[in-house]
Each structure stands twice: as structure tokens, then as C-alpha cells.
Amino acid sequence: MPKRILAGTVTSTANTQTVTVQVVRRFKHPVLQKTIKKSKKYRAHDEGEIFNVGDSVLIRECAPKSKTKRWEVMTEEMKAEHEKLRAEAAAEAQKIEEAAHEAEAAH
């Protein structure tokens, strides 16, 4: 199962190796058709303690690090690895789609 990745803003760095990240999502209310903003705070693992309050960060799901931490802040290496995997998956999906079109054209 792929790991979820969320974008948010660091709101607290009070604990060691932990940051609190606020993630805001926008959606349209199903009945009122009004745009609504909801936010949720996640506690994420920050190994090097390199992020400060106000920084925009990406966090991804991971195995539980403590009682409340189920997320980790993505470093530049993690982001590069993620982009490489996305590019490979896109190329593979394109090959499958081209093969399906060729098979359809043959009939």
C-alpha cells in the first residue's frame, strides 16, 4: 500500500525530534455547495530537528515511532526517491495503455 503524503505548516517544535504540522484541506459542502476549510494537526518525526515554526513541509505515513507519532517529515532525499518512483509508475502505466490501444486497433 502506498504511503500517504500530506502538505502542511509546522506549528510547534516544543518536543525533541517532533514537530506538530497543521494540514488544511478544502472541499465543497455536499448540500450547501459552499467551500469549507478544515484543518487537522499531526505530530511528525523530525530526526535532525531542522524545521522551524512556519515552515511548509511534506509529511508521509510511517510505522509508529511513539504513542502519538505516525508520520515523518520528508527530507530532500525522500522527496527525490518519491519523484523517481512516481516517474517509473507513470512510464509503466503509459506502456500498458499503449499496449491496450494497439490490441484494440488490431481488432
Rosetta silent file (secondary structure, phi, psi, omega in degrees, C-alpha in Angstrom):
SEQUENCE: MPKRILAGTVTSTANTQTVTVQVVRRFKHPVLQKTIKKSKKYRAHDEGEIFNVGDSVLIRECAPKSKTKRWEVMTEEMKAEHEKLRAEAAAEAQKIEEAAHEAEAAH
SCORE:     score description
SCORE:     0.000 S_00000001
   1 L     0.000  130.952  179.564    0.000    0.000    0.000 S_00000001
   2 L   -67.986  150.932  179.538    1.446    3.407   -0.914 S_00000001
   3 L   -82.286  138.179  177.528    2.206    5.820    1.858 S_00000001
   4 L   -73.947  144.773  177.300    0.015    8.887    2.117 S_00000001
   5 E  -126.681  129.015 -179.499    1.771   12.228    1.728 S_00000001
   6 E  -123.723  150.267  176.807    0.306   15.458    3.109 S_00000001
   7 E  -108.841  137.637 -179.542    1.448   19.081    2.862 S_00000001
   8 E  -160.579 -171.688 -177.634    1.199   21.370    5.847 S_00000001
   9 E  -121.102  136.168  178.447    2.776   24.046    8.022 S_00000001
  10 E   -70.899  127.093 -179.953    4.844   23.483   11.159 S_00000001
  11 E  -111.066  -17.865 -179.165    3.021   24.961   14.164 S_00000001
  12 E  -154.815  143.145  174.822    5.166   23.709   17.055 S_00000001
  13 L  -130.453   31.651 -173.146    8.671   22.390   17.733 S_00000001
  14 L   -65.615  -36.498 -177.400    8.382   22.117   21.529 S_00000001
  15 L   -94.048  155.371  179.151    9.378   18.440   21.792 S_00000001
  16 L   -74.509  138.455 -179.984   12.701   16.941   20.701 S_00000001
  17 L    56.452   23.095  179.426   12.678   15.226   17.295 S_00000001
  18 E  -137.855  136.557  172.359    8.974   16.048   16.934 S_00000001
  19 E  -126.145  148.864  173.815    7.120   18.751   15.047 S_00000001
  20 E  -100.388  125.712 -176.141    3.403   19.465   15.000 S_00000001
  21 E  -116.663  128.289  177.041    2.143   20.013   11.450 S_00000001
  22 E   -97.670  122.300  179.900   -1.213   21.596   10.622 S_00000001
  23 E  -109.042  124.563 -179.502   -2.740   20.287    7.387 S_00000001
  24 E  -107.356  130.663  175.873   -5.586   22.312    5.847 S_00000001
  25 E  -122.462  146.602  179.790   -7.946   20.749    3.320 S_00000001
  26 E  -117.701  138.836  177.250  -10.626   22.470    1.275 S_00000001
  27 E  -153.791  162.478  179.696  -13.759   20.828   -0.047 S_00000001
  28 E   -92.564  131.119  179.060  -17.230   21.724   -1.225 S_00000001
  29 L   -63.436  132.834 -175.052  -20.095   21.015    1.193 S_00000001
  30 L   -63.235  -30.536 -177.856  -22.324   18.330   -0.364 S_00000001
  31 L   -99.809  -49.427 -175.124  -25.615   20.130    0.366 S_00000001
  32 L   -79.630  -15.989 -179.193  -24.769   23.821    0.684 S_00000001
  33 L    58.943   30.389  179.424  -22.199   23.810   -2.161 S_00000001
  34 L  -105.551  141.729  178.858  -20.037   26.165   -0.115 S_00000001
  35 E   -75.297  128.232 -176.949  -16.257   25.801    0.068 S_00000001
  36 E  -120.862  140.580  174.604  -15.201   24.738    3.556 S_00000001
  37 E  -107.348  128.400  174.320  -11.730   24.674    5.122 S_00000001
  38 E  -124.846  143.193  179.246  -10.966   22.006    7.726 S_00000001
  39 E  -126.181  154.715  178.350   -7.644   21.571    9.449 S_00000001
  40 E  -144.376  144.781 -179.797   -6.049   18.772   11.404 S_00000001
  41 E  -104.278  136.614  177.519   -2.809   18.586   13.345 S_00000001
  42 E  -123.201  142.971  173.894   -0.375   15.715   13.007 S_00000001
  43 E   -96.579  126.209 -174.608    2.709   15.007   15.097 S_00000001
  44 E  -123.985  150.043  179.983    5.619   14.081   12.822 S_00000001
  45 E   -81.132  129.818  178.833    9.125   12.765   13.427 S_00000001
  46 L  -126.755   90.112 -172.625   11.921   15.257   12.627 S_00000001
  47 L   -54.683  -50.417 -174.694   15.196   13.371   13.081 S_00000001
  48 L   -89.749   -0.551 -176.558   17.593   16.279   12.596 S_00000001
  49 L    51.449   49.600 -176.030   15.363   18.955   14.146 S_00000001
  50 L   -99.270   -7.362 -176.876   15.889   21.107   11.051 S_00000001
  51 L  -101.766  145.034 -178.674   12.368   22.537   10.686 S_00000001
  52 L  -119.231  168.433  178.890   11.061   25.644   12.446 S_00000001
  53 L   -59.933  132.126  178.787    7.615   27.127   13.117 S_00000001
  54 L    98.846  -12.850  179.775    6.085   28.464    9.905 S_00000001
  55 L   -72.047  141.350  172.515    7.962   26.147    7.503 S_00000001
  56 E   -87.842  129.267 -175.861    5.949   24.399    4.794 S_00000001
  57 E  -136.394  162.187  170.771    6.700   20.678    4.858 S_00000001
  58 E  -108.423  134.858  176.468    5.598   17.376    3.373 S_00000001
  59 E  -121.702  149.205  178.746    4.873   14.540    5.780 S_00000001
  60 E  -131.339  153.424  178.932    4.363   10.866    4.967 S_00000001
  61 E   -63.749  148.035  175.115    2.892    7.925    6.812 S_00000001
  62 L  -151.863  177.347  174.841    5.284    5.577    8.570 S_00000001
  63 L   -65.381  151.088 -178.065    5.335    2.862   11.194 S_00000001
  64 L   -56.966  127.616  178.032    4.517    4.197   14.676 S_00000001
  65 L   -94.003  -28.903  178.072    7.524    5.994   16.179 S_00000001
  66 L  -156.649 -168.870 -178.311    5.834    6.678   19.536 S_00000001
  67 L   -60.092  -37.273 -175.172    2.385    6.783   21.109 S_00000001
  68 L  -111.937  -11.128 -175.253    1.307    9.803   19.026 S_00000001
  69 L   -97.701  115.586  176.130    3.739    9.872   16.063 S_00000001
  70 L  -124.306    9.788 -176.685    2.653    8.006   12.925 S_00000001
  71 E  -131.934  157.031  174.193    4.159   10.442   10.401 S_00000001
  72 E  -134.759  146.637  179.496    7.641   11.598    9.410 S_00000001
  73 E   -75.821  133.106 -178.854    8.799   14.811    7.760 S_00000001
  74 L   -80.513  127.981  175.590   10.109   14.188    4.233 S_00000001
  75 L   -88.095  176.908 -179.717   13.704   15.225    3.609 S_00000001
  76 H   -61.869  -37.981  179.333   15.119   16.143    0.202 S_00000001
  77 H   -64.606  -41.253  178.680   16.348   12.553   -0.324 S_00000001
  78 H   -64.108  -40.387  179.774   12.872   11.167    0.430 S_00000001
  79 H   -64.609  -42.468  179.713   11.298   13.661   -1.991 S_00000001
  80 H   -63.997  -42.463  178.343   13.751   12.705   -4.766 S_00000001
  81 H   -63.095  -41.168  179.235   13.073    8.994   -4.205 S_00000001
  82 H   -63.364  -44.349  179.577    9.314    9.617   -4.269 S_00000001
  83 H   -64.092  -38.113  178.607    9.529   11.557   -7.552 S_00000001
  84 H   -63.717  -43.900  178.815   11.639    8.786   -9.119 S_00000001
  85 H   -64.643  -38.401  177.633    9.073    6.143   -8.127 S_00000001
  86 H   -63.860  -41.561  179.747    6.227    8.279   -9.485 S_00000001
  87 H   -64.393  -41.478  178.359    8.026    8.697  -12.817 S_00000001
  88 H   -64.094  -42.563  179.397    8.623    4.941  -13.082 S_00000001
  89 H   -64.414  -39.357  179.078    4.972    4.185  -12.288 S_00000001
  90 H   -65.489  -41.026  179.220    3.800    6.725  -14.877 S_00000001
  91 H   -64.616  -40.865  178.868    6.062    5.207  -17.554 S_00000001
  92 H   -65.595  -41.909  178.334    4.775    1.717  -16.765 S_00000001
  93 H   -63.482  -36.851  179.143    1.148    2.883  -16.901 S_00000001
  94 H   -66.953  -39.304  177.808    1.795    4.533  -20.266 S_00000001
  95 H   -62.377  -43.575  179.895    3.263    1.289  -21.673 S_00000001
  96 H   -63.258  -41.555  179.673    0.192   -0.650  -20.526 S_00000001
  97 H   -65.382  -41.168  178.381   -2.124    1.950  -22.063 S_00000001
  98 H   -64.541  -39.556  178.620   -0.250    1.875  -25.390 S_00000001
  99 H   -64.350  -38.520  178.658   -0.445   -1.923  -25.470 S_00000001
 100 H   -66.197  -38.934  178.444   -4.195   -1.770  -24.863 S_00000001
 101 H   -66.658  -38.968  178.872   -4.626    0.732  -27.715 S_00000001
 102 H   -65.656  -41.684  178.942   -2.602   -1.448  -30.093 S_00000001
 103 H   -64.578  -38.136  178.903   -4.673   -4.500  -29.183 S_00000001
 104 H   -68.526  -37.717  179.988   -7.877   -2.520  -29.719 S_00000001
 105 H   -69.942  -28.481 -179.542   -6.668   -1.249  -33.108 S_00000001
 106 H   -70.946  -25.674 -178.701   -5.820   -4.801  -34.224 S_00000001
 107 L   -84.187    0.000    0.000   -9.432   -5.911  -33.806 S_00000001
